[in-house]
Amino acid sequence: MQSNTPNNPEFDTDEPPSKSALKRVHKALQELGDELMKLSSSQLERIPLREDVRDVVKAGRDLRKGARSRQVRHLGNRLTQVDEAPIRAALDSLRGPSALDTARLHRAERWRERLLEPGDEAIHDLVVQFPLVDRQQLRALVRAAREELDKQMLTRRFRELLRFVRALEEVAD
């Protein structure tokens, strides 16, 4: 195991890695290879892989159970020669929103809820936190969303206000 062993905390000692530790690392690489084989062609193109590894993944897709498991083991061996961190990061981005994106969405929702409350304290707080905000546009969106809220029709303006606040959050990060 070349590039994967130094990244693993099990191998930080001066002693050679145990056979069990090597097996765990290799099993994790096989599972990574199996995940790669399950991706569609367009998803696979977004993963940073060497051409030889990409060819092994493509070859293993249509194999039957026994041959596929041999191909997964072969792919695991190939993955020991590459850095797996960029591959895992690309897979994580394909799986869905990150924890950071989810937290940013929740913050924007909390801002929207505060902005819809009566009074201008939340507007002032938002302007203090994001000084480059277009105050007129913000006030217009808040006013329109409050009107929708009063009519119990949370639709277009309600969503626009959230998009506006999310954009502010993204620019600030």
C-alpha positions as CSV (number, residue, x, y, z in Angstrom):
1,M,0.0,0.0,0.0
2,Q,1.7,3.1,-1.1
3,S,-0.2,6.4,-0.8
4,N,-3.0,5.3,1.4
5,T,-1.0,4.0,4.3
6,P,0.6,7.4,5.4
7,N,-2.9,9.0,5.5
8,N,-4.3,6.4,7.8
9,P,-3.8,7.0,11.6
10,E,-3.3,3.3,12.1
11,F,0.1,3.6,10.3
12,D,1.5,6.6,12.3
13,T,3.7,4.4,14.4
14,D,7.2,3.3,13.6
15,E,6.2,-0.3,13.6
16,P,5.0,-1.9,10.4
17,P,1.3,-2.1,10.0
18,S,-0.4,-5.2,11.2
19,K,-2.0,-7.6,8.7
20,S,-5.5,-6.7,10.0
21,A,-4.8,-3.0,9.5
22,L,-3.8,-3.7,5.9
23,K,-6.9,-5.8,5.4
24,R,-9.1,-3.0,6.7
25,V,-7.5,-0.4,4.4
26,H,-7.8,-2.7,1.4
27,K,-11.5,-3.5,2.2
28,A,-12.2,0.2,2.4
29,L,-10.6,0.7,-1.0
30,Q,-12.6,-2.2,-2.4
31,E,-15.8,-0.6,-1.1
32,L,-14.7,2.7,-2.7
33,G,-14.2,0.8,-6.0
34,D,-17.6,-0.8,-5.7
35,E,-19.2,2.7,-5.3
36,L,-17.3,3.9,-8.4
37,M,-18.7,1.0,-10.4
38,K,-22.3,1.9,-9.4
39,L,-22.0,5.5,-10.8
40,S,-23.5,6.5,-14.1
41,S,-21.1,7.5,-17.0
42,S,-21.8,11.2,-16.5
43,Q,-21.1,10.9,-12.7
44,L,-18.0,8.9,-13.3
45,E,-16.6,11.6,-15.6
46,R,-16.8,14.1,-12.7
47,I,-14.5,11.9,-10.5
48,P,-10.8,12.6,-10.8
49,L,-9.4,9.2,-11.8
50,R,-6.4,8.1,-13.7
51,E,-7.3,6.6,-17.1
52,D,-6.1,3.1,-16.1
53,V,-8.3,3.2,-13.0
54,R,-11.3,4.6,-15.0
55,D,-10.9,1.7,-17.5
56,V,-11.0,-0.9,-14.7
57,V,-14.2,0.8,-13.3
58,K,-15.9,0.8,-16.8
59,A,-14.8,-2.8,-17.4
60,G,-16.4,-4.0,-14.1
61,R,-19.8,-2.4,-14.6
62,D,-21.4,-5.1,-16.7
63,L,-19.9,-8.2,-15.1
64,R,-21.8,-10.8,-13.3
65,K,-21.5,-11.4,-9.6
66,G,-18.4,-13.6,-9.4
67,A,-16.5,-11.7,-12.0
68,R,-17.6,-8.4,-10.6
69,S,-16.2,-9.3,-7.1
70,R,-12.9,-10.2,-8.7
71,Q,-12.9,-6.9,-10.6
72,V,-13.7,-5.0,-7.3
73,R,-10.7,-6.6,-5.7
74,H,-8.6,-5.7,-8.8
75,L,-9.9,-2.1,-8.6
76,G,-9.0,-2.0,-4.9
77,N,-5.4,-3.0,-5.8
78,R,-5.3,-0.2,-8.4
79,L,-6.7,2.3,-5.9
80,T,-3.8,1.7,-3.5
81,Q,-1.6,3.5,-6.1
82,V,-3.6,6.7,-6.1
83,D,-4.6,9.3,-3.5
84,E,-8.1,8.5,-2.5
85,A,-9.0,11.8,-0.8
86,P,-10.0,13.7,-4.1
87,I,-12.0,10.7,-5.2
88,R,-13.9,10.5,-1.9
89,A,-14.5,14.3,-1.9
90,A,-15.9,14.1,-5.5
91,L,-18.2,11.2,-4.4
92,D,-19.4,13.2,-1.4
93,S,-20.2,16.1,-3.6
94,L,-22.2,13.8,-5.9
95,R,-24.2,12.3,-3.0
96,G,-25.9,15.6,-2.0
97,P,-25.6,18.7,-0.1
98,S,-22.8,19.0,2.4
99,A,-23.3,19.8,6.1
100,L,-22.1,23.3,5.3
101,D,-24.7,23.8,2.7
102,T,-27.4,22.5,5.0
103,A,-26.3,24.8,7.8
104,R,-26.2,27.8,5.4
105,L,-29.8,26.9,4.4
106,H,-31.0,26.7,8.0
107,R,-29.4,30.1,8.8
108,A,-31.2,31.7,5.8
109,E,-34.5,30.2,7.0
110,R,-34.0,31.6,10.4
111,W,-33.2,35.0,8.9
112,R,-36.4,34.8,6.8
113,E,-38.5,33.9,9.9
114,R,-37.0,36.9,11.8
115,L,-37.6,39.2,8.8
116,L,-41.3,38.2,8.7
117,E,-41.9,39.2,12.3
118,P,-43.4,42.6,12.9
119,G,-41.0,45.5,13.3
120,D,-37.8,46.5,11.6
121,E,-35.3,45.1,14.1
122,A,-34.5,42.1,12.0
123,I,-34.0,44.2,8.9
124,H,-31.6,46.4,10.8
125,D,-29.7,43.3,12.2
126,L,-29.4,41.9,8.6
127,V,-28.1,45.2,7.3
128,V,-25.5,45.3,10.1
129,Q,-24.3,41.8,9.3
130,F,-24.4,42.3,5.5
131,P,-23.6,45.9,4.9
132,L,-23.6,45.6,1.1
133,V,-27.2,44.5,1.0
134,D,-29.6,46.5,-1.2
135,R,-31.9,47.9,1.6
136,Q,-34.7,49.0,-0.8
137,Q,-34.9,45.6,-2.4
138,L,-34.8,43.9,1.0
139,R,-37.6,46.1,2.4
140,A,-39.7,45.5,-0.7
141,L,-39.2,41.7,-0.4
142,V,-40.0,41.7,3.3
143,R,-43.1,43.9,2.7
144,A,-44.4,41.6,-0.1
145,A,-43.7,38.4,1.9
146,R,-45.5,39.8,4.9
147,E,-48.5,40.6,2.8
148,E,-48.5,37.0,1.5
149,L,-48.2,35.8,5.1
150,D,-51.2,37.9,6.2
151,K,-53.2,36.4,3.3
152,Q,-51.9,33.0,4.2
153,M,-50.5,32.5,0.7
154,L,-46.9,31.6,1.2
155,T,-45.7,31.3,-2.3
156,R,-43.6,33.4,-4.6
157,R,-42.5,36.3,-2.4
158,F,-41.9,34.0,0.5
159,R,-39.4,31.9,-1.7
160,E,-37.9,35.1,-3.2
161,L,-37.0,36.4,0.3
162,L,-35.3,33.1,1.1
163,R,-33.3,33.1,-2.1
164,F,-32.3,36.7,-1.4
165,V,-31.0,35.9,2.1
166,R,-29.3,32.7,0.8
167,A,-27.5,34.8,-1.8
168,L,-26.3,37.1,1.0
169,E,-25.0,34.1,3.0
170,E,-23.1,32.7,0.0
171,V,-21.5,36.0,-0.8
172,A,-20.5,36.4,2.8
173,D,-18.9,33.0,3.0
